[in-house]
C-alpha cells in the first residue's frame, strides 16, 4: 500500500507540473519580400560606391529577415569598401557559421585578416632604373638648350623638376614638353611646396616664394635668412630649416615672417659642415660632409639625435616608403632602411658617378648629372621576395559589351592604391578571375580617372583654402562623417588632402588609410603643423604628397599619376545569373609584376541591365 501511495503521488506531480514547458519559442516574424527588395537596393548602392547608404539598406534588409544570410556576405563587402575591416570580418564569420563550405568567403576573410593583422604601411623597397638625356626625358624640342654651369641643388613635384644654377644666376623649371627660366642671383637651393608654388634660396640669404601661373612666375613673398645658407627644408607650412655651412649650424625660422626659432649643431665631431637637409614629418636628415655623417634630428622632441656613417655625404632625401637616400661626393647613392629593431642599416649602395643633384618625385628618384644634361631615374619596386599582395574594390560593372571572339564581357572598373605606382604602370598586368565556379580569361586596360581632390581642413584654416570639394573636422571621431559627406557628393575622387591640424587620432587615420587603400585614393597631407610619423607613413603607402604651402587652391593639388584601370572578363552569354552571391561572386587576381591585387564583387547580369 505504501508503494502504491508513493506511485500515485509521483503520478499526480507529473500530471500537474509537466517536465517541459508547453510555451514554444516562436521564430521572429519575417518580411522576406521586403528584405529582398532592400537587399537589391543595397546591391545597387554598392555598385554606385554609396557605401554608407548600402550598409544602412543592408541593415534594414537583415532586420526585415534575419535569415537572409546572403545579407551578411553583402554587408561584409560593403564594410570592407568603406574601410571597416573589423566589421567586415565579423559579418564574414557570421556568414561562414551557416555556410562553412563557401570557399570564396573563406578566401575573402583570410585576405582581410592578413591586411588587418599585418602592418602594410611598411614595405621593403628596392630601386631599379635607367639613364637618359634630360631633353629626351622631358620630350623637349631639338631647339631647346638644356644644361647648367654650376648646378647646386633642386627639387621635384609631380611631373616638374626645378634646378638651381648658381653660376648662371638662374633657376630652370622643366616639365614634359616645356622648359622655362627664372633669373635669380646665386641660387643655392629650390623646394616645391605644392604643384604650383616653390621657394628659392640664394647664397646671400634671400628666400623668395614663387607661384607658377602658367605663363609667368609671380613672386608671392620674399625675405632673408642667414647669408651663406645652402639648403632649405620645411617642417610645416609655418616652420622651415636651412643649413648654414659657414655658420656651422642648422637654423630654424618661422614662415612667412622668418623670425628665428633657434639653431642646432651636434656635440660630436670636428667642425660641423651641414649641406643637404630633408624633412620627413618632424625628422630632419642632415648631411655633414666634413665629418662623414648624416644626422637624424627630431624637431620639437627631447630625444637624442641619431648619426649614420656615410663618406662625404652631399645630398639627402627621404624615399617613397620611409627609407633614407644619401648621395655622396664619391659617386655613390647609399640607401638606409630601419629594421625591425628600429636600427638604421645601409641596405644598398648604387654607383652614380656623374650625379650631382638628388631629387624625389612620389615613388621615383631623380639624379641629375653635374652638367645638367642627363637624368638617372630610379623607380621604387617591392623589396619582398614573395612580392606584395593588396586588396582592391571593384565597382561600376557593365555587361552590355559584346566581344566578337569571346562573347559577353563583364567590364569592371578599379582604382589601385600602392606606394609603387610607377612600377605598376611599367608592368603588363595579367588578369585571372573566377565566376560561376569557372575560371575566366580577361584583359586589363588603363583608364582615365577622375582628377578630383577633396580637402579636409581644420576650421581655423578654412579661409586658407580656395576650392569646391571640402569639409571641416573639429572633433575626434568626425573624420569618417566628413569623408562620407564629400564621397557621397563625388564618389571616386582620386586624392584626399587632410589638414594636419584637424582633431583626429590614430584610429581615425587608420580607418582613412584602409578606406583609401581599398578605393585607390591617394591620401595627402597639408602640413599646417608638423605631420606625425604615423600620418607620413600612411600617405607614403597610398602614393600621396605633403603640401607645405601656407594657403592652398585646387591648382596646387595636382601632379599625381592616374591609378585607374578597367578589367574585362569574358564569359558565355548563355550563363544564368540566378543563385546565391557565393555562386555569383566575381573573384579577380590582377598581377603587376611583383604586386598582386585581389578583389571580389557579386555579379548578377540581369540586375545590371
C-alpha positions as CSV (number, residue, x, y, z in Angstrom):
1,X,0.0,0.0,0.0
2,X,2.8,2.4,0.8
3,X,4.4,1.7,-2.6
4,X,1.1,2.4,-4.4
5,X,0.7,5.6,-2.4
6,X,4.1,6.9,-3.5
7,X,3.4,5.9,-7.1
8,X,0.1,7.7,-7.1
9,X,1.8,10.9,-5.6
10,X,4.5,10.9,-8.2
11,X,2.0,10.4,-11.0
12,X,-0.1,13.3,-9.7
13,X,3.0,15.6,-9.8
14,X,3.8,14.7,-13.4
15,X,0.2,15.5,-14.4
16,X,0.0,18.8,-12.5
17,X,3.6,20.0,-13.4
18,X,4.8,18.8,-16.8
19,X,8.5,18.4,-17.3
20,X,8.6,20.5,-20.4
21,X,7.1,23.9,-20.9
22,X,4.1,24.0,-23.3
23,X,5.1,27.5,-24.5
24,X,7.1,27.1,-27.7
25,X,9.7,29.7,-28.7
26,X,8.3,31.4,-31.8
27,X,10.8,32.5,-34.5
28,X,10.8,36.2,-35.3
29,X,8.4,37.2,-38.0
30,X,10.0,38.0,-41.3
31,X,9.2,40.1,-44.3
32,X,11.1,38.1,-46.9
33,X,9.8,40.1,-49.9
34,X,10.6,43.4,-48.2
35,X,14.0,42.1,-47.3
36,X,14.8,41.1,-50.8
37,X,13.8,44.5,-52.2
38,X,16.1,46.2,-49.6
39,X,18.9,43.7,-50.5
40,X,18.6,44.6,-54.2
41,X,18.7,48.4,-53.3
42,X,21.8,47.8,-51.2
43,X,23.5,45.9,-54.0
44,X,22.8,48.8,-56.4
45,X,24.2,51.3,-53.8
46,X,27.4,49.2,-53.6
47,X,27.8,49.3,-57.3
48,X,27.4,53.1,-57.2
49,X,30.0,53.2,-54.4
50,X,27.4,54.7,-52.0
51,X,28.8,52.5,-49.2
52,X,27.2,54.1,-46.2
53,X,23.7,54.0,-47.9
54,X,24.4,50.4,-48.9
55,X,25.3,49.5,-45.3
56,X,22.1,51.1,-43.9
57,X,20.0,49.3,-46.5
58,X,21.6,46.0,-45.7
59,X,20.9,46.6,-42.0
60,X,17.2,47.2,-42.9
61,X,17.1,44.1,-45.0
62,X,18.5,41.9,-42.2
63,X,16.1,43.5,-39.8
64,X,13.2,42.5,-42.1
65,X,14.5,39.0,-42.5
66,X,17.3,37.9,-40.1
67,X,17.5,34.6,-42.0
68,X,18.7,36.3,-45.2
69,X,22.2,35.0,-44.7
70,X,23.3,36.5,-48.0
71,X,22.9,39.9,-46.4
72,X,25.9,39.2,-44.1
73,X,28.1,38.4,-47.1
74,X,27.0,41.5,-49.0
75,X,27.5,43.7,-45.9
76,X,31.0,42.3,-45.4
77,X,32.0,43.5,-48.8
78,X,30.3,46.9,-48.2
79,X,32.1,47.3,-44.9
80,X,35.4,46.3,-46.5
81,X,35.0,49.0,-49.1
82,X,34.2,51.7,-46.5
83,X,37.3,50.8,-44.5
84,X,35.6,49.0,-41.7
85,X,37.7,45.8,-41.7
86,X,36.8,44.7,-38.3
87,X,33.1,44.9,-39.1
88,X,33.7,43.1,-42.4
89,X,35.4,40.2,-40.6
90,X,32.6,39.9,-38.1
91,X,30.0,39.6,-40.9
92,X,32.1,37.0,-42.8
93,X,32.4,34.9,-39.6
94,X,28.7,35.0,-39.1
95,X,28.1,34.0,-42.7
96,X,30.5,31.1,-42.5
97,X,28.8,29.7,-39.4
98,X,25.8,29.0,-41.7
99,X,27.7,28.2,-44.9
100,X,31.0,26.8,-43.7
101,X,31.8,25.3,-47.2
102,X,31.8,28.6,-49.0
103,X,35.5,28.7,-50.0
104,X,35.2,32.1,-51.6
105,X,34.0,33.7,-48.4
106,X,36.9,31.9,-46.6
107,X,39.4,33.5,-49.0
108,X,37.9,37.0,-48.5
109,X,38.1,36.6,-44.7
110,X,41.7,35.3,-45.0
111,X,42.7,38.3,-47.2
112,X,41.1,40.8,-44.8
113,X,42.6,39.2,-41.7
114,X,46.0,39.4,-43.4
115,X,45.6,43.1,-44.1
116,X,44.2,43.7,-40.6
117,X,46.9,41.8,-38.7
118,X,49.9,42.8,-40.8
119,X,51.0,46.4,-40.8
120,X,51.1,47.1,-44.6
121,X,52.3,50.6,-44.0
122,X,55.9,49.4,-44.0
123,X,57.2,48.0,-47.3
124,X,60.8,47.0,-48.0
125,X,61.9,48.8,-51.2
126,X,64.4,48.2,-53.9
127,X,65.3,50.5,-56.8
128,X,65.7,49.9,-60.5
129,X,66.1,52.4,-63.2
130,X,67.7,53.9,-66.3
131,X,69.7,56.9,-67.5
132,X,68.8,59.1,-70.5
133,X,69.3,62.7,-71.8
134,X,67.3,65.2,-69.9
135,X,65.9,66.6,-73.2
136,X,64.6,63.2,-74.1
137,X,63.1,62.5,-70.7
138,X,61.1,65.7,-70.8
139,X,60.3,65.4,-74.6
140,X,61.8,68.8,-75.3
141,X,62.2,70.1,-78.8
142,X,65.6,69.9,-80.5
143,X,65.8,73.7,-80.4
144,X,65.6,73.7,-76.6
145,X,69.0,74.2,-75.0
146,X,69.5,72.3,-71.7
147,X,72.4,72.2,-69.3
148,X,73.8,74.0,-66.3
149,X,77.0,75.8,-65.5
150,X,77.0,75.5,-61.7
151,X,74.3,73.1,-60.6
152,X,73.8,73.4,-56.9
153,X,70.6,71.6,-56.0
154,X,66.9,71.3,-57.0
155,X,63.5,69.8,-56.3
156,X,60.7,67.9,-58.0
157,X,56.9,67.7,-57.6
158,X,54.7,65.6,-59.9
159,X,56.0,66.0,-63.4
160,X,58.0,69.1,-62.7
161,X,61.7,69.4,-61.9
162,X,63.4,72.6,-60.7
163,X,67.2,73.1,-60.9
164,X,69.2,75.9,-59.2
165,X,72.2,77.0,-61.3
166,X,74.3,79.2,-59.0
167,X,76.9,80.3,-61.6
168,X,74.3,81.1,-64.3
169,X,72.2,83.1,-61.8
170,X,69.0,81.3,-62.9
171,X,66.5,78.6,-62.0
172,X,65.3,76.1,-64.5
173,X,61.7,74.7,-64.4
174,X,61.3,71.6,-66.6
175,X,58.1,69.6,-67.3
176,X,57.0,67.5,-70.2
177,X,57.4,69.5,-73.5
178,X,58.5,72.7,-71.7
179,X,61.4,74.4,-70.1
180,X,61.4,77.9,-68.5
181,X,64.0,80.0,-66.7
182,X,63.8,82.4,-63.8
183,X,66.6,85.0,-63.2
184,X,67.8,84.7,-59.7
185,X,71.2,85.8,-58.2
186,X,73.2,82.9,-56.9
187,X,70.5,80.3,-56.2
188,X,71.7,77.5,-53.9
189,X,68.5,75.5,-53.5
190,X,64.9,75.2,-54.6
191,X,62.0,73.4,-52.9
192,X,58.5,72.8,-54.2
193,X,55.7,73.5,-51.6
194,X,52.9,72.3,-53.9
195,X,52.4,71.8,-57.6
196,X,52.4,75.5,-58.4
197,X,54.4,77.0,-55.5
198,X,58.1,76.8,-54.7
199,X,60.7,78.7,-52.8
200,X,64.2,79.6,-54.0
201,X,67.1,80.1,-51.5
202,X,70.0,82.3,-52.5
203,X,73.6,82.1,-51.2
204,X,73.2,85.7,-50.0
205,X,70.3,84.5,-47.7
206,X,67.5,85.7,-49.9
207,X,64.4,83.4,-49.7
208,X,61.7,84.0,-52.4
209,X,58.4,82.2,-52.9
210,X,57.1,82.0,-56.4
211,X,53.8,80.9,-57.9
212,X,53.6,79.3,-61.3
213,X,50.6,80.9,-63.1
214,X,51.2,79.0,-66.3
215,X,52.6,81.8,-68.5
216,X,54.6,83.5,-65.8
217,X,56.2,83.1,-62.4
218,X,54.8,85.6,-59.8
219,X,56.7,86.5,-56.7
220,X,54.4,85.8,-53.7
221,X,56.7,87.0,-50.9
222,X,60.4,87.4,-50.1
223,X,62.7,87.7,-47.0
224,X,66.1,86.9,-45.7
225,X,67.8,84.2,-43.7
226,X,71.5,83.8,-42.7
227,X,73.9,84.6,-45.6
228,X,75.7,81.6,-46.9
229,X,72.8,79.2,-46.4
230,X,73.0,76.1,-48.6
231,X,69.8,74.1,-48.4
232,X,66.2,74.5,-47.2
233,X,63.5,72.2,-45.8
234,X,60.0,72.8,-44.4
235,X,58.8,71.0,-41.3
236,X,55.4,72.6,-41.6
237,X,53.9,75.5,-43.6
238,X,54.9,77.7,-40.7
239,X,58.4,76.3,-39.8
240,X,61.5,75.9,-42.0
241,X,65.1,74.9,-41.6
242,X,68.2,76.0,-43.5
243,X,71.7,74.6,-43.5
244,X,74.5,77.1,-42.9
245,X,77.9,75.6,-43.7
246,X,79.7,78.9,-42.9
247,X,77.7,79.3,-39.6
248,X,78.2,75.6,-38.8
249,X,74.6,75.4,-37.8
250,X,71.1,74.4,-38.8
251,X,68.9,77.5,-38.4
252,X,65.1,77.3,-37.8
253,X,62.7,80.1,-38.8
254,X,59.0,80.8,-38.7
255,X,57.4,81.2,-42.0
256,X,56.5,83.5,-43.7
257,X,57.8,86.2,-41.3
258,X,61.2,84.4,-41.0
259,X,61.7,85.1,-37.3
260,X,64.5,83.0,-35.7
261,X,63.3,79.9,-33.8
262,X,66.8,78.8,-32.7
263,X,69.6,76.7,-34.2
264,X,71.2,73.3,-33.8
265,X,74.6,71.7,-34.2
266,X,75.9,68.3,-33.0
267,X,78.0,67.9,-29.9
268,X,80.3,65.4,-31.6
269,X,82.8,65.6,-34.4
270,X,85.1,68.2,-35.9
271,X,83.8,71.4,-37.4
272,X,80.2,70.9,-38.5
273,X,79.6,71.3,-42.2
274,X,75.9,70.9,-42.9
275,X,75.0,70.6,-46.6
276,X,71.8,68.9,-47.7
277,X,68.8,68.6,-45.5
278,X,65.4,66.9,-45.9
279,X,62.4,66.6,-43.7
280,X,60.0,63.7,-43.2
281,X,57.4,64.8,-40.8
282,X,59.3,66.0,-37.7
283,X,62.5,64.2,-38.6
284,X,65.2,66.2,-40.3
285,X,68.0,64.4,-42.1
286,X,71.2,66.5,-42.3
287,X,74.4,65.7,-44.2
288,X,77.7,66.6,-42.6
289,X,80.2,66.4,-45.3
290,X,83.3,67.2,-43.3
291,X,82.7,64.5,-40.6
292,X,81.3,61.8,-42.9
293,X,78.0,61.6,-41.1
294,X,74.3,62.0,-41.6
295,X,72.3,63.2,-38.6
296,X,68.6,62.4,-38.0
297,X,67.2,65.1,-35.8
298,X,63.7,65.1,-34.3
299,X,62.2,68.6,-34.3
300,X,60.3,69.5,-31.2
301,X,61.2,66.3,-29.3
302,X,63.5,65.9,-26.4
303,X,65.2,62.8,-27.8
304,X,68.8,62.2,-28.8
305,X,69.7,62.6,-32.4
306,X,70.9,59.6,-34.5
307,X,74.1,59.7,-36.6
308,X,74.9,57.4,-39.6
309,X,78.3,57.0,-41.1
310,X,78.5,57.9,-44.8
311,X,81.6,59.0,-46.7
312,X,81.4,62.7,-47.8
313,X,77.6,63.0,-47.9
314,X,76.3,65.7,-50.1
315,X,72.5,65.5,-50.7
316,X,69.8,63.6,-48.7
317,X,66.2,62.8,-49.4
318,X,63.6,60.6,-47.9
319,X,62.4,57.7,-50.1
320,X,58.8,56.9,-51.1
321,X,58.4,54.3,-48.3
322,X,60.4,56.0,-45.5
323,X,63.9,54.9,-46.4
324,X,66.8,57.4,-46.5
325,X,68.9,58.0,-49.6
326,X,72.2,59.8,-49.4
327,X,74.2,61.0,-52.4
328,X,78.0,61.2,-51.7
329,X,80.7,63.2,-53.4
330,X,82.5,59.8,-54.1
331,X,79.8,58.9,-56.7
332,X,77.6,56.5,-54.7
333,X,74.0,56.6,-53.6
334,X,73.5,54.9,-50.2
335,X,70.1,53.6,-49.2
336,X,69.3,53.2,-45.5
337,X,66.3,51.5,-44.0
338,X,65.1,50.8,-40.5
339,X,65.0,47.2,-39.5
340,X,62.5,45.5,-37.0
341,X,64.7,46.6,-34.0
342,X,64.4,50.3,-35.1
343,X,68.1,50.3,-36.2
344,X,69.1,52.1,-39.4
345,X,71.1,49.9,-41.7
346,X,72.7,50.5,-45.1
347,X,70.8,48.1,-47.3
348,X,72.1,49.1,-50.8
349,X,74.8,51.2,-52.5
350,X,74.3,52.3,-56.1
351,X,77.1,53.7,-58.3
352,X,76.1,57.0,-59.8
353,X,79.4,58.6,-60.8
354,X,78.1,61.6,-62.6
355,X,75.2,62.5,-60.4
356,X,75.4,65.9,-58.5
357,X,71.7,66.6,-57.6
358,X,69.3,64.2,-55.8
359,X,65.5,64.7,-56.1
360,X,62.3,62.7,-55.4
361,X,59.0,62.8,-57.2
362,X,56.5,60.5,-55.5
363,X,57.8,57.0,-56.0
364,X,60.7,57.9,-58.3
365,X,64.2,59.1,-57.5
366,X,65.9,61.6,-60.0
367,X,69.7,62.1,-60.1
368,X,70.8,65.0,-62.3
369,X,74.3,65.0,-63.8
370,X,76.8,67.7,-62.9
371,X,76.3,69.4,-66.3
372,X,72.5,69.3,-66.1
373,X,72.2,67.3,-69.3
374,X,71.4,63.8,-68.1
375,X,69.0,62.2,-65.7
376,X,69.1,58.9,-63.9
377,X,65.6,57.6,-62.9
378,X,65.3,55.1,-60.2
379,X,61.8,53.6,-59.6
380,X,60.8,52.1,-56.3
381,X,59.9,48.4,-56.6
382,X,58.8,45.9,-53.9
383,X,61.7,44.6,-51.8
384,X,59.9,41.5,-50.6
385,X,61.0,38.4,-52.5
386,X,57.5,37.0,-52.2
387,X,56.0,40.2,-53.6
388,X,53.2,42.3,-52.3
389,X,49.6,41.2,-52.0
390,X,47.0,44.0,-51.8
391,X,43.2,44.3,-51.8
392,X,41.1,46.5,-54.0
393,X,37.5,47.3,-54.5
394,X,35.6,46.5,-57.7
395,X,32.9,48.9,-58.9
396,X,30.8,50.0,-61.9
397,X,30.2,46.6,-63.6
398,X,28.8,46.6,-67.0
399,X,27.6,43.7,-69.2
400,X,26.4,45.4,-72.3
401,X,29.7,44.9,-74.2
402,X,29.9,42.2,-76.8
403,X,33.3,40.8,-77.9
404,X,33.2,39.2,-81.3
405,X,35.6,36.5,-80.4
406,X,34.6,35.6,-76.8
407,X,31.0,36.6,-76.5
408,X,29.9,38.6,-73.4
409,X,32.2,40.8,-71.4
410,X,31.9,41.9,-67.8
411,X,33.6,45.3,-67.6
412,X,34.6,46.3,-64.0
413,X,36.4,49.5,-63.0
414,X,39.1,49.6,-60.4
415,X,41.5,52.1,-58.9
416,X,44.7,50.7,-57.4
417,X,46.4,52.1,-54.3
418,X,50.1,51.5,-53.9
419,X,53.4,53.1,-52.9
420,X,54.7,51.7,-56.2
421,X,52.5,53.5,-58.8
422,X,55.3,53.9,-61.4
423,X,56.2,50.3,-61.1
424,X,52.6,49.2,-61.7
425,X,52.4,51.4,-64.9
426,X,55.7,49.8,-66.2
427,X,54.3,46.3,-65.9
428,X,51.9,44.5,-68.2
429,X,49.1,43.4,-66.0
430,X,47.8,39.8,-66.1
431,X,44.2,39.2,-65.1
432,X,42.6,36.0,-63.9
433,X,39.2,35.6,-62.5
434,X,36.6,33.1,-61.3
435,X,32.8,33.5,-61.8
436,X,30.1,30.8,-61.5
437,X,32.8,28.4,-60.3
438,X,34.6,28.7,-63.6
439,X,38.0,30.2,-64.4
440,X,37.6,33.2,-66.8
441,X,40.1,35.0,-69.1
442,X,40.4,38.7,-69.1
443,X,42.3,41.8,-70.0
444,X,43.5,44.9,-68.2
445,X,43.3,48.4,-69.7
446,X,44.4,51.7,-68.3
447,X,41.6,54.2,-67.9
448,X,41.4,58.0,-67.4
449,X,40.5,58.5,-63.8
450,X,38.5,61.4,-62.3
451,X,41.1,64.0,-61.4
452,X,39.2,65.2,-58.3
453,X,40.7,66.2,-55.0
454,X,38.9,66.5,-51.7
455,X,40.2,68.5,-48.8
456,X,39.5,68.1,-45.1
457,X,40.5,71.2,-43.2
458,X,40.6,72.4,-39.6
459,X,38.0,75.2,-39.0
460,X,40.8,77.7,-38.3
461,X,42.4,77.1,-41.7
462,X,39.2,77.2,-43.8
463,X,40.0,80.7,-45.1
464,X,43.4,79.5,-46.4
465,X,41.8,77.0,-48.8
466,X,40.2,78.1,-52.1
467,X,38.4,75.1,-53.6
468,X,35.0,73.5,-54.1
469,X,35.3,70.0,-52.6
470,X,36.0,70.3,-48.9
471,X,34.7,69.8,-45.4
472,X,36.0,70.7,-41.9
473,X,36.7,68.5,-38.9
474,X,36.7,70.0,-35.4
475,X,36.4,66.9,-33.1
476,X,38.0,63.5,-32.8
477,X,35.8,60.9,-34.4
478,X,34.3,63.2,-37.0
479,X,36.7,62.3,-39.8
480,X,34.5,59.4,-41.2
481,X,31.4,61.6,-41.2
482,X,33.3,64.3,-43.1
483,X,34.7,61.9,-45.7
484,X,31.2,60.4,-46.2
485,X,29.8,63.8,-46.9
486,X,32.3,64.5,-49.6
487,X,32.3,61.0,-51.1
488,X,28.5,60.9,-51.5
489,X,28.8,64.2,-53.4
490,X,31.6,63.0,-55.6
491,X,32.2,59.2,-55.3
492,X,35.5,58.2,-56.7
493,X,37.7,61.2,-56.1
494,X,41.4,60.4,-56.7
495,X,43.0,62.3,-53.8
496,X,42.1,63.4,-50.3
497,X,44.2,66.1,-48.6
498,X,44.0,66.1,-44.8
499,X,44.9,69.2,-42.9
500,X,47.4,68.1,-40.2
501,X,45.7,70.4,-37.7
502,X,42.4,68.6,-37.7
503,X,41.2,66.9,-34.5
504,X,41.8,63.2,-35.2
505,X,43.6,60.3,-33.6
506,X,45.5,57.3,-35.0
507,X,42.3,55.2,-35.1
508,X,40.7,57.9,-37.3
509,X,43.7,57.9,-39.6
510,X,44.0,54.2,-39.7
511,X,40.3,54.0,-40.8
512,X,41.1,56.6,-43.5
513,X,44.2,54.6,-44.6
514,X,42.1,51.4,-45.1
515,X,39.4,53.4,-46.9
516,X,42.0,54.9,-49.3
517,X,43.7,51.6,-49.9
518,X,40.6,49.7,-51.0
519,X,39.3,52.6,-53.1
520,X,42.6,53.6,-54.8
521,X,42.6,57.1,-53.3
522,X,45.9,58.9,-52.7
523,X,46.0,60.3,-49.1
524,X,48.0,63.5,-48.9
525,X,48.7,65.9,-46.1
526,X,48.6,69.7,-45.8
527,X,51.3,70.3,-43.3
528,X,49.9,73.3,-41.5
529,X,51.6,71.8,-38.4
530,X,54.4,69.2,-38.4
531,X,52.8,65.9,-39.5
532,X,53.2,62.9,-37.3
533,X,55.4,59.9,-38.3
534,X,52.2,57.8,-38.4
535,X,50.5,60.1,-40.8
536,X,53.5,60.3,-43.0
537,X,53.8,56.5,-43.2
538,X,50.1,56.4,-44.2
539,X,50.3,58.8,-47.0
540,X,53.5,57.2,-48.4
541,X,51.8,53.9,-48.8
542,X,48.9,55.4,-50.8
543,X,51.1,57.4,-53.1
544,X,50.2,60.8,-51.6
545,X,52.1,64.1,-51.2
546,X,52.9,66.6,-48.5
547,X,51.8,70.2,-49.3
548,X,53.6,72.9,-47.4
549,X,52.0,76.0,-49.0
550,X,50.7,78.5,-46.4
551,X,47.5,78.5,-48.5
552,X,46.0,76.0,-51.0
553,X,43.9,76.1,-54.0
554,X,42.8,73.4,-56.5
555,X,45.6,74.4,-58.8
556,X,48.2,73.4,-56.1
557,X,46.8,69.9,-55.8
558,X,48.0,68.3,-59.0
559,X,50.8,66.0,-60.1
560,X,49.6,62.6,-59.1
561,X,49.7,59.7,-61.6
562,X,46.4,58.0,-62.5
563,X,45.7,54.7,-60.9
564,X,42.5,53.8,-62.8
565,X,42.1,50.6,-64.7
566,X,39.3,48.6,-66.4
567,X,39.1,44.8,-66.1
568,X,37.4,43.0,-69.0
569,X,36.3,39.4,-68.1
570,X,34.9,37.2,-70.8
571,X,32.1,34.7,-70.2
572,X,29.5,32.9,-72.4
573,X,26.3,34.9,-73.0
574,X,24.2,31.9,-72.1
575,X,25.2,31.7,-68.4
576,X,22.4,32.3,-66.0
577,X,22.8,34.9,-63.3
578,X,20.5,33.4,-60.7
579,X,21.7,32.0,-57.4
580,X,23.4,32.9,-54.2
581,X,26.1,35.6,-54.0
582,X,28.6,32.9,-53.3
583,X,27.8,31.3,-56.7
584,X,27.9,34.7,-58.5
585,X,30.9,36.1,-56.7
586,X,33.4,37.5,-59.2
587,X,36.9,36.9,-57.8
588,X,39.7,38.7,-59.5
589,X,43.5,38.5,-59.3
590,X,45.4,41.2,-61.1
591,X,49.2,40.7,-61.2
592,X,51.5,43.6,-62.0
593,X,54.9,42.0,-61.7
594,X,55.6,41.5,-58.0
595,X,52.3,43.2,-56.9
596,X,49.1,41.2,-56.8
597,X,45.6,42.7,-56.3
598,X,42.7,40.7,-55.0
599,X,39.1,41.9,-55.5
600,X,35.6,40.5,-55.0
601,X,32.1,41.6,-56.2
602,X,28.9,39.6,-56.7
603,X,27.7,39.9,-60.3
604,X,24.1,39.3,-61.4
605,X,24.0,40.4,-65.1
606,X,20.2,40.5,-65.0
607,X,20.4,43.2,-62.3
608,X,22.8,45.3,-64.3
609,X,20.6,45.8,-67.4
